[in-house]
Amino acid sequence: MRAYLDFEKPVAELEARIDELRSAEVAKNGNSGDEIGRLEARASEALREVYAQLSPWQKMQVARHPQRPHCLDFIKALIDEFTPLAGDRKFGEDEAVVCGLGRFRGEPICLIGQEKGSTTESRLRHNFGMARPEGYRKAVRLMELADRFSLPVLAFIDTAGAFPGIDAEERGQAEAIARSTDACLALGAPNIALVIGEGGSGGAVALATANRTLMLEHAVYSVISPEGAASILWRDSARAEEAASSMRITAQDLLRLGVIDAIVPEPLGGAHRDPQAAVLAAGEALAVQLGELSGRDAAAIRAERADRFLSIGRRL
């Protein structure tokens, strides 16, 4: 069953009417095809109008949509022969971060992703995509393998941020994030990061310090959540919408600022309306970026990545 966001109410009402007519048509063997067609056209137009003028806060809601495709959906559709890697060899396993080896369009790659989960059980198992230190240390293990065997790294970013619990702090959360960011910068093979939902703070940057950073059209990427920013600035998390408008969290803003390199279009109404189309579009974009980076030596790859991050903020 489709879940609607608050601002999608005009579309929800039209689609509910369409479903009623279809049910009645099946039950009575009637002929309401013309009316259904007219309503479908109106619903499509309403959806187009709504999504043409989304505010940053509304984009945040789309990025958090529970039916949006997650990391494992991208892996299942895009990666062949995926072999997961578990454990950080220091403390334990963290299922918020998915790591492994596989083939992307026939070529061997390393893959890192943040998985939020899609059911209550899986969300708890994956800790809603909020990684602990062992998740980032596992990612470092994979990047070291990638460097040794000159394998490109693909990273699917989708997290509200690194897990802020006491246990994570006791095991060196800040150090693990820093080491992971450093491993990204030191990597001699190309790496590409795709923000598929939320890119939250250092928890995202630790895996998204890449030669190329892409975002899905309605994804967001920020130093802190709008709720967190509002709580700090105004001591009032209810002003999250106001904070979102000031933070430049959207893909469109970040492309203008030079923080990301490209935007991957989503189906009309967001990736949650047609996950398969969204995943395939992402695959095409990743293939283009990998093609542009292939054939470069390790020194050139590292230098380009470093220059890319040093240049952020020079042109505003």
N, C-alpha and C positions, 0 to 999 in steps of 0.2 A: 504494500500500500504506500502510495506516494505521500511524503511529508512535506507540508507547505510552510514557508516562512511567513512572518506577519505581513510583509509588504507584498506578498504574492496573492493576497486575498481576492482581488478581481479575477485573477486567472483561476484560482481554486473554485470560485463560484461557477464559472463557465464550464470548467471541466467536470464538476459535480453534476451539472445539468446534462452534459453529454453522456455521462455514465448512466444517469437515470433513463434517458431516452434509449440508449442501447439495451439496457436491461428490459425495458418495456417492449422494445421491438422483438427481442428474443422470446419473451413470454407470450406475446400476442401474435407473433409472426406478422407484425405490421410493417409499414413502409415509411419510416421517418428519416430516410437517408438524406434528403435535401436539408431538413432542419439541422441534422447532425453536422452536415458539411458546413452550413453557415456558422454554426456555433464554433466549430473547429477553427474556422478562419478568424473569427473574433477572438478566440482564446490565443491563437498564435500571434495576432497583432497586439493583444494586450500584454503578452509575455515579452514581445519585442520592445514595446514602449517601456515596460518596467525595467528591463535589463539594460536599456540604453542610457538610463540616468541613475544608476545605482550610486549611492553615497558610499564613502569609505566604510562606514559602519555596516551598511548592508552587504558590502563585499566581504567583510569579516564574517557575517552570518552565513553567506554562501560558502566561504572557505571552510566553515565548521559544520556544514550540513552533514547529518549522519549517514546519508545515502551517497555521499561523494565517494568516488573510487579511492582506495587507499593503496599503500605501498604493495601489499601482497597481490592486489588486483593487477597492478602494473607488471609485477614479476610474472604472474601467471600468463598474461597476454603477450608479453614482449620478450621474455627470457626463456630460452630452451636449455634443457639439461641443467637446470638450476640445482646446485649442491650447497646446502646451507653450512655455515661455519658457526660453531657455538663456543661460548666461553672466552674469557679474557686471559686465562692461564695465570691469574693472580688471585681472584676471589670467586667468581662464579659466572653465571649466564644472565643476560638481561634481554628479555624478549621484546623490549621496546625498540631495540635496534636489530634489524634483520641484515645479516651479512652472508655473502656466499659467492660462489663462482658459477659462471654459466656462459651461454653464448647469446649474443645479440646480433641477429641477422647473420648468423654463421661465424661471427668473430668472437674469440674468447674475451671475456671481460670479468672484472670484479664488481660486485654490487653491494651497496650499503643503502639501507632505507630505514625510515622511522615509521612504525606501524601503530596506529591508534586502536585498531580493532573495530569490528562492525556489529558485534552482539555484546550483550552485557558480560558474558563469560570471557570473550576475547578481549574486550576493553580492559578488564581487570588483569588478564594474563599479560597484556602488552603495556599495562600501566598508562593507558590513554596516550601512548607515544612519548611519554616523558622519561628520558633515559637516566639511568644511574651511572656512576663512574665506570662500572664494568662494561656497559654498553659502548661507551666511547673508547675504552681500552680494547675492546673486541674490534672496533672499527680500525684502530691503529694497527692491530695485528693484520687485518686484511690489506690495509694500505702498504704495509711492509712487504707482504707477499706480492702485491701488484707491482711495487717498485723493483723487486728482485726479478720478476719474470716479464717486466715491461708490458703489463696488462692495463688497458684503460679502466678507469673507475667511473661508474655511474652512481649518483647519489639521489635518492628520492626523499625530499625534505617535507616532513609533515609533523610538526610538534608545537605545542603551546610553549615549550621551553624545557630545559633540563629539570629533572625532579629535584625539588627544594627540600626534601625531607632530611631529618637529622642523620639518618643512617647514611645517606648519600654524602652529606658534608663530612661525616666522620671518615669516610673512605676516600676523601680527596676529590670531590666533585669539580672544584675550580681547576685543580691541577690536571684532571683528566680531560676537561674541555680544552685547556691550553695545549696539552700534548697532542690532542686530536687535530686542533687547528694547525699546529706546527707540522704534523705529519702530512696534512694536506699541502702545505706550502713546500715541503721537502720532496714531494712525490715527483719522480722523474718520468712518470707516464701521464698522459692527459687525463684530466678528471672533469666531469661535467655534473653540475647539480641542477636538479629540477624541483622547484617548490610546487608541490601538488595541492597543498591546502594551506596550513599555517606554517610560517617560518618564524619561530619565536626565539629571539634573543640569541645568546651564546650557544644555547642548545641546538640551534639550527646552524649558526656560523661554524661550529666545530666540524660539521660535515660538508658545508657549502662553500668552503674556501677553495674555489675551483677555477680552472682556466675559463670556463663558461658557466654562467648562472642563468637559468631560464625560469620563468614562472608561467603557470597556467593563468589564463585571462582573469579569473576571479580569485586567484590566490592572494595571500597577503604575506608581508615580510617586514618585521619590525624589531626594535630593540627591547620592547616590552609590550605586553598586551594593553589594549586601550583601557581595560578595567584597572590594571596595575598602574598605568600612567595617571589616570584620574584620581586614584587613591593617594598617590604620592603628591601630585600637584595641588589637588583641591580637597583632599581628605574625603572624597565622595566618589565611590565607584559608579554611582548612577550617572555620572557625567562622561561615561565611556564613549558615547557617540560624539560628543564634543572633542574629546581627546583624539579619537580616530581621525577626525577631519584635519587635525593639526599635525599628525605624525607622519604623513606621506607613506602610508603602508601599502598602497595598491601597486599592482604591477605597472600600471601606466605611469604613475609618479616616479617609480624607481627606475624605469627605463629612461625617463627624461633626465634623471639625476645621474645616470651612468652607473648605478649600483648593479643592475642586471643587464644582460646582453640581448635578450629576446623574449617575446611574449608568445605563448602557444595558445591559439584561439580555442575556446570551448564551444560546445554545441549551444544553440539557443536555449536560454534558461539555465545554463550552468552544467557542469560535468555530471551532476547527480541525475540529470534527466536522460542522459545517454552516455553512461560510463564507457561503453565499448568505443564509441566514436572519440571520446576524450582521450582514452588510452592510445588509440591508433594515431591520433594527431600528435601526441607526445612522442610516440615512437619515430614518426617522420622527422620531427624537430631534432631529436637526439641523434638520429642517423646523419643529418646534415652537419651538425656540430662535430661529431666524431670524424666525419670525412675531412672537414677543414683542418683538424688537428693531427691527423694521421701522418706518419712519415717524418715528424720533427724529432730531433734528438733531445735527450734528457735536459741538457743545459738550456736549450731554447725554450722548452716547456716550462722549466722552473722560472726562467727570466721573464717570460711573458706573464705568468701568473703573478709574480711579485710586482711587476710594473702595473698590472691591472688594479691591484689593490692599493698601491701607492698613489695611483691617479685619482681614486675616488675622493671627491670633495674639492678637487682643483678647479672644476668647472661647475658652477652652480647657477 
